[in-house]
């Protein structure tokens, strides 16, 4: 099988994007892992498929696979690249798209400046909707692991996130705690883990350990989850600049019952073809 692909990134969170409308794409988990290998494949944090929508209310279907081959429901940085890909490849000319994901319907808006805003939907805060094993909803939860108890927020923004407050992201134990929390038994579908440093009410720094991918240079849904957590804790403003290793995002969330919006860039690196 020969596949044409485009390599893209959103603030260093890198993707392989494939047009699955104009070419037949059938990939096994093993083949996705092969493509994800940075030494023998192409290398990426996530693989994105652009498919024909299954409902008349959507323009496209957006599917996301982590480097380990597992399919997930949401990727905010990937959503911006999805919009840019559709525009550059001539698959659509709309400046606003409705796309289906496993985590729900997304709205993507391309601005005149090339920045792309993603309406990530209304955050899910009830434990059973995340999913997270807890008797009742709370703004923080005690998570016991490795003989220590961590205070986390648990939120779904199309996929599950745990958010921890740290003094500084520079010294945060991402490599140590990330994989432990990712696979904690209280998260039945595993979880993305955000380490958030609050600079002030309008600015945070963030590092994210993503399930199935490890630490990435940026995580759009993680940025949204962190801002939601900070808002629920009464620590952040309605619009927040999120500083990630790969660059900056702007996330806004008016409050409960409202959608969270994320704005940032999407960059095409190169186009290629690979034999599998």
C-alpha positions as CSV (number, residue, x, y, z in Angstrom):
1,X,0.0,0.0,0.0
2,X,1.3,3.4,-1.0
3,X,0.1,6.4,1.1
4,X,0.5,10.1,0.4
5,X,0.8,12.1,3.6
6,X,1.6,15.5,5.0
7,X,3.8,16.2,8.0
8,X,2.5,19.1,10.1
9,X,2.8,20.5,13.6
10,X,1.0,22.7,16.1
11,X,3.6,24.3,18.3
12,X,5.9,21.3,17.9
13,X,3.2,18.7,18.6
14,X,3.7,16.9,15.4
15,X,1.4,14.9,13.1
16,X,1.1,12.9,10.0
17,X,-2.1,13.9,8.2
18,X,-3.6,11.6,5.6
19,X,-6.4,12.3,3.1
20,X,-8.6,9.2,3.5
21,X,-11.2,10.6,1.1
22,X,-9.2,10.4,-2.1
23,X,-7.2,7.3,-1.3
24,X,-8.0,4.1,0.5
25,X,-6.5,3.9,3.9
26,X,-6.6,0.7,6.1
27,X,-4.0,0.8,8.8
28,X,-3.5,-1.7,11.6
29,X,-2.2,-0.7,15.0
30,X,1.2,-2.3,14.1
31,X,1.4,-0.2,10.9
32,X,0.6,3.0,12.8
33,X,3.4,2.2,15.3
34,X,5.7,1.6,12.3
35,X,4.8,5.0,10.8
36,X,5.3,6.6,14.2
37,X,8.8,5.4,14.7
38,X,11.2,8.3,14.4
39,X,14.1,6.2,13.3
40,X,12.5,3.8,10.8
41,X,9.2,5.5,9.9
42,X,8.1,9.1,9.6
43,X,7.7,9.9,13.2
44,X,4.8,11.7,14.9
45,X,2.9,12.2,18.1
46,X,-0.4,11.5,16.4
47,X,-1.7,10.3,13.1
48,X,-4.7,12.2,11.7
49,X,-7.2,10.9,9.1
50,X,-9.4,13.2,7.1
51,X,-12.5,11.2,6.2
52,X,-16.0,11.7,4.7
53,X,-18.5,12.8,7.3
54,X,-21.2,10.2,8.3
55,X,-23.8,12.8,9.1
56,X,-25.2,15.7,7.1
57,X,-24.5,18.2,9.9
58,X,-20.7,17.7,9.6
59,X,-18.3,18.6,6.8
60,X,-15.7,15.9,7.6
61,X,-14.8,13.1,10.0
62,X,-11.6,13.6,12.0
63,X,-9.9,10.5,13.4
64,X,-6.9,10.6,15.7
65,X,-4.4,7.8,16.5
66,X,-1.6,8.0,19.1
67,X,1.8,6.7,18.3
68,X,1.0,3.4,20.1
69,X,-1.8,2.8,17.5
70,X,-4.7,3.5,19.9
71,X,-7.5,5.7,18.6
72,X,-8.5,8.7,20.8
73,X,-11.4,11.1,20.9
74,X,-9.7,14.5,20.7
75,X,-6.6,16.5,19.9
76,X,-6.8,20.2,19.8
77,X,-3.4,20.9,18.1
78,X,-4.3,18.3,15.6
79,X,-7.7,19.9,15.0
80,X,-5.9,23.1,13.9
81,X,-3.7,21.1,11.6
82,X,-6.8,19.3,10.3
83,X,-8.3,22.7,9.3
84,X,-5.1,23.9,7.7
85,X,-4.7,20.6,5.7
86,X,-8.3,20.8,4.4
87,X,-7.6,24.4,3.3
88,X,-4.2,23.7,1.6
89,X,-5.3,20.5,-0.1
90,X,-8.4,22.1,-1.6
91,X,-10.7,19.7,0.2
92,X,-12.9,22.6,1.3
93,X,-13.0,26.4,1.1
94,X,-15.1,27.2,4.2
95,X,-13.6,29.3,6.9
96,X,-15.7,27.5,9.5
97,X,-15.9,23.7,9.5
98,X,-18.0,21.2,11.6
99,X,-16.1,18.0,12.0
100,X,-17.0,14.7,13.6
101,X,-14.7,13.1,16.2
102,X,-15.0,10.2,18.5
103,X,-15.3,12.8,21.3
104,X,-18.1,14.7,19.7
105,X,-18.7,17.4,17.1
106,X,-16.0,20.2,16.7
107,X,-16.2,23.6,15.2
108,X,-13.0,24.9,13.5
109,X,-12.6,28.6,12.5
110,X,-9.8,29.9,10.3
111,X,-9.0,33.5,10.9
112,X,-7.7,36.1,8.3
113,X,-4.4,36.0,10.1
114,X,-4.0,32.2,9.6
115,X,-4.6,31.5,13.3
116,X,-7.2,28.8,13.9
117,X,-9.7,28.7,16.7
118,X,-11.2,25.4,17.8
119,X,-14.5,25.2,19.7
120,X,-13.6,22.3,21.9
121,X,-17.2,22.0,23.3
122,X,-18.4,22.1,26.9
123,X,-15.9,20.4,29.3
124,X,-17.2,17.3,31.1
125,X,-16.8,17.5,34.8
126,X,-18.9,14.6,36.1
127,X,-16.6,11.6,37.0
128,X,-18.5,9.0,35.0
129,X,-18.3,11.2,31.9
130,X,-14.5,11.6,32.0
131,X,-14.3,8.6,32.9
132,X,-12.8,8.8,36.4
133,X,-13.7,6.6,39.4
134,X,-14.9,8.9,42.1
135,X,-18.1,8.8,44.3
136,X,-19.0,12.4,43.4
137,X,-17.9,15.4,41.4
138,X,-15.3,17.7,43.1
139,X,-12.9,20.5,42.0
140,X,-10.0,18.4,43.3
141,X,-9.5,14.8,44.0
142,X,-6.9,12.9,46.1
143,X,-5.0,10.4,44.0
144,X,-2.9,7.9,45.8
145,X,0.1,6.5,44.0
146,X,3.6,5.4,44.9
147,X,3.0,6.0,48.6
148,X,2.2,9.7,48.0
149,X,-1.1,11.5,47.6
150,X,-1.5,13.9,44.7
151,X,-4.2,16.6,44.4
152,X,-5.6,16.6,40.9
153,X,-8.4,18.0,38.8
154,X,-10.1,15.5,36.5
155,X,-11.7,16.9,33.3
156,X,-12.7,15.6,29.9
157,X,-12.3,17.9,26.9
158,X,-13.2,15.2,24.4
159,X,-10.6,13.0,26.1
160,X,-9.7,12.6,29.8
161,X,-7.2,14.9,31.6
162,X,-5.7,15.0,35.0
163,X,-4.2,18.4,36.0
164,X,-1.7,18.9,38.8
165,X,-0.5,22.3,40.1
166,X,3.3,22.6,40.4
167,X,5.5,25.4,41.6
168,X,7.5,25.4,38.3
169,X,7.2,23.3,35.2
170,X,10.9,23.3,34.7
171,X,11.4,21.0,37.7
172,X,8.1,19.1,37.5
173,X,8.4,15.3,37.7
174,X,6.8,14.8,34.3
175,X,8.9,11.7,33.3
176,X,8.4,10.1,36.7
177,X,4.7,10.8,37.5
178,X,3.4,11.1,33.9
179,X,3.3,7.3,33.1
180,X,2.2,6.4,36.6
181,X,-0.9,8.7,36.5
182,X,-1.6,7.9,32.8
183,X,-2.2,4.3,33.8
184,X,-3.8,4.8,37.2
185,X,-6.6,2.4,37.8
186,X,-9.1,5.2,38.6
187,X,-8.8,6.3,34.9
188,X,-10.3,3.3,33.1
189,X,-9.4,4.7,29.6
190,X,-6.0,6.0,30.8
191,X,-5.5,9.8,31.0
192,X,-3.4,12.7,29.7
193,X,-1.5,14.4,32.6
194,X,-1.0,18.1,32.7
195,X,1.6,19.8,35.0
196,X,0.5,23.5,35.4
197,X,2.4,26.4,36.8
198,X,0.3,29.6,37.4
199,X,2.3,32.7,36.5
200,X,-0.6,35.0,37.1
201,X,-4.4,35.1,36.5
202,X,-3.9,35.6,32.8
203,X,-0.9,33.3,32.1
204,X,0.1,29.7,32.8
205,X,3.0,27.4,31.9
206,X,2.2,23.8,31.1
207,X,3.8,20.5,30.3
208,X,1.7,17.5,29.3
209,X,2.4,13.8,29.3
210,X,-0.1,12.4,26.7
211,X,-1.4,8.8,27.0
212,X,0.1,6.7,24.3
213,X,2.6,9.4,23.2
214,X,4.6,10.5,26.2
215,X,5.5,14.1,26.8
216,X,4.8,16.3,23.8
217,X,5.9,19.9,23.0
218,X,2.3,21.1,23.1
219,X,-1.2,19.7,23.8
220,X,-4.2,21.7,22.8
221,X,-6.8,19.7,24.8
222,X,-4.4,19.7,27.7
223,X,-4.2,23.5,27.6
224,X,-8.0,23.7,27.6
225,X,-8.2,21.2,30.6
226,X,-5.6,23.2,32.5
227,X,-7.4,26.5,32.1
228,X,-10.7,24.9,33.1
229,X,-9.1,23.5,36.2
230,X,-7.6,26.8,37.1
231,X,-10.9,28.6,36.5
232,X,-12.7,26.0,38.8
233,X,-10.1,26.7,41.5
234,X,-10.7,30.4,41.2
235,X,-7.2,31.1,40.1
236,X,-7.5,32.1,36.4
237,X,-9.2,34.7,34.2
238,X,-11.7,33.9,31.5
239,X,-9.0,34.2,28.8
240,X,-5.5,32.8,29.5
241,X,-2.2,32.6,27.6
242,X,-0.8,29.1,27.8
243,X,2.9,28.8,27.5
244,X,4.0,25.4,26.3
245,X,7.5,24.1,25.3
246,X,6.5,24.5,21.6
247,X,4.9,28.0,21.8
248,X,1.8,29.9,22.9
249,X,-1.9,29.2,22.8
250,X,-4.8,31.4,23.9
251,X,-7.6,29.6,25.7
252,X,-10.9,31.2,26.8
253,X,-13.7,29.7,29.0
254,X,-16.5,31.9,30.4
255,X,-17.5,29.2,32.9
256,X,-19.7,26.2,33.4
257,X,-22.1,25.2,30.7
258,X,-20.0,27.1,28.1
259,X,-17.7,25.8,25.4
260,X,-13.9,26.3,25.8
261,X,-12.2,28.0,22.8
262,X,-8.5,27.5,21.8
263,X,-6.6,29.6,19.3
264,X,-3.2,29.0,17.8
265,X,-1.2,28.3,14.7
266,X,-0.8,25.2,12.4
267,X,2.2,24.6,10.3
268,X,2.9,22.3,7.3
269,X,6.4,20.9,7.2
270,X,6.4,18.7,4.1
271,X,4.5,16.3,1.9
272,X,5.6,12.7,1.1
273,X,4.7,9.2,0.0
274,X,5.5,6.0,1.9
275,X,5.2,2.3,1.1
276,X,3.7,-0.1,3.7
